[in-house]
Amino acid sequence: MCRVLNVSKSCYYSWLFNGSNVYRIGVKLYKLVKEIFKKSKRTYGTIRIKEEIEDDYGVIVSRKRIAKIMKYYNLKANLLIQVIQIIIMK
């Protein structure tokens, strides 16, 4: 299989046992998004989560990538809570 894919055996086994970098980064990013989402009491959307990640952790991530993560893991901002908080603040 390594000959067909033109990959060395060491690279293949390294990838097999360690996983790909993209997958590991995705898992870490999901944990960050989930943590911020829970900390905000399910009120932050993609824009606020993006700002929080960039400000607090210094990681630059696109809003669309955060949206894909939130959609995949079914993390939806609760708009009713946001509206009530805005009304109370006024």
N, C-alpha and C positions, 0 to 999 in steps of 0.2 A: 504494500500500500504506500509506503514512503517513496518508493521509486516512481509510482504513478503520479503522486502529488508533488514530486520533486522537493521533498523535505527530508532533512537529515533525521536519523533515528533519535538523536539526543533532543532535538527540538520537539519532535512528536511526543516523546515520553515526558518531557518537561511540561508541555501543554496539557497532556493527559492527567498528570498528577497534580499540577498546580492550578490548572484552570486558566482561562484567558484573562488578560488584564481588563478588557472591556466588561466582562461579567463581574469581576471583583469590584470595579469602580461603580458599576450599576447597583450592586448590593449596598455599598457604603452610601451612595447617594440616596437610595430608598430609605435607609435608616435615618439619614439626616432629614429628609422630607417628612417622614412619619413623626419624628421627634418634634419638629417645628410645628407640624399640623396639630399634634396633641397638645403642645404647649399653648397654642393659640385657641384652644377649646373649640376646634373644628371650624374656625371662622376665616382663616387665611386661605386665599386662593393662590394661583400660580405666581402672580406678580409680587405679592407680599412675601411668599416663600422664597422666591428668587432674590429679592432684596435682602432678606434675612441671611440667606446662605452666603451672599457676596459680602455683606457687612461683617458678619460674625466669624465666618470661617475662611473668607478670602478665596472661595472657589467660584469660578465663573462658569455658569451653567445657563443654557438657553431656557426660556420660559416654556417652549414647546416640549423640551425633554422632561421638565417637571410635570407638565400636563399629561404626558404619556404615562409617566410613573403613577400619577394620581389616578388616572383612568384605569390602568391595569390593576391596581390594588384597591380600586373602588373608594378612594378618598375624596369625598365631596364636601365642599364648604357649606355650612348651614347658613343660608341667607337670612332666615328669620331672626336668628340671634343677632346678626349684623345690623338689621333694620331696627330691632328693639334697642340695641346699644346706641345707635345714632339718635333715636328719638329721645332716650333718657338723657343723653349728653346735651341736648338743646334745651 
